[in-house]
Amino acid sequence: MDPAADSAYELLSQYSHSFMVSQVLFAACELGLFDLLAEAGEPLSSAAVATGLGTSPHGTELLLDTCASLELLTVETGAGRALYRNSGLASSFLTRTSPTSQLHMLRYLSNTTYPCWAHLAAAVREGRPQYSRAFGVPSQDLFAAIYRSEAEQLCFMRGLQEVWAVHGRAVMTAFDLSSFPVICDLGGGPGALAATCASLYPACTVLVFDMPEVVLAAREHCFPGRGQVSFHEGDFFKDPLPAADLYVLARVLHDWTDDRCSHLLARIHHTCKPGGGILVVESVLREDGRGPLTTQLYSLNMLVQTEGRERTPAEYCRLLSSAGFQDFRMKKTGCTYDAMLARK
Ligand SMILES: C[S@@+](CC[C@H](N)C(=O)[O-])C[C@H]1O[C@@H](n2cnc3c(N)ncnc32)[C@H](O)[C@@H]1O
């Protein structure tokens, strides 16, 4: 084979096996591998890990060595045996007690997103979410499909907040928000981004507005930082919105069609005080729509799980301007989510 064909085949092979990498990560988390190694306080042999997890010696050895190749574990070899410990990545993001743990989001990706992606071709063919194929629940009422059980809702809420432990500061400091005395995070879920906002701008009053089921769960369960913000319940498409100087919409517009976004933005513009603002936080496509790849994959994810899509800066600007907002500015944060501010 010529070198070009060789490298094309290499790329094909890498793409076609990528799902196995995700599954290694998901399985290791589900089995509690990284927590076992963190709690052991010393590197463990494969046999000790198998005993600790109650897993087969053969399967455990294969999983450990693959995790080491993926840089999730480090391995020390000597005296005829290998000892495994968590890598920096695993310690930071894959252990239960780390403040930047991403375990709930990984569980959500494994148990909910992955089964929906098994029907990507159907989603592309039909142009709609795939909850009915993946879980036998109707997708017409998206909210009911996404929050189809209490356990599912809690996993989603806990997963949602985890990214803000890593990127919350970057998106909330992209613009200086200290001139907005009252900040309302619409569709703010469990309130992690709002809590970050409250700690960065202690003089501001920060509130979260979300559906009653979500507010109830946020009040009942222990979400970090929740005490710094007040929660208000309602449907942002129908109910009166709380009065505020700045409205935050983080990962909300990407759930909806242009028509639903326009309806929501018009309601916000109507309630917003003159001189007030709106801060949109999203993973933003390049202006030509051809990347970054992660954002394009998120956009396909919006197809299999929601009514929406990711958008370009010009598309966000157009939606905000049509609703009456002006002075659109965007700040790239260098992480997955960028910030866009506009004023009434
Ligand atoms: C993708 S989540 C984003 C949550 C949060 N902003 C974040 O970035 O982590 C979308 C949020 O919008 C909320 N939501 C959806 N429909 C809503 C409605 N009609 N009224 C109020 N909140 C709604 C959901 O409950 C959920 O918390």
The ligand as an ORCA input file, in Angstrom:
! r2SCAN-3c Opt
* xyz 0 1
  C     -28.826     21.804     28.959
  S     -29.475     22.286     30.497
  C     -28.360     23.608     30.959
  C     -28.342     23.852     32.442
  C     -27.378     24.940     32.911
  N     -27.703     26.220     32.327
  C     -25.951     24.540     32.620
  O     -25.324     25.118     31.722
  O     -25.450     23.638     33.297
  C     -30.948     23.140     30.071
  C     -31.702     23.641     31.291
  O     -32.899     24.331     30.856
  C     -33.948     23.963     31.699
  N     -35.233     24.149     30.996
  C     -35.674     23.474     29.908
  N     -36.889     23.916     29.542
  C     -37.208     24.893     30.422
  C     -38.364     25.744     30.554
  N     -39.373     25.660     29.694
  N     -38.352     26.644     31.559
  C     -37.318     26.731     32.437
  N     -36.211     25.956     32.345
  C     -36.172     25.050     31.349
  C     -33.668     22.516     32.018
  O     -34.379     22.057     33.164
  C     -32.167     22.538     32.220
  O     -31.825     22.847     33.550
*
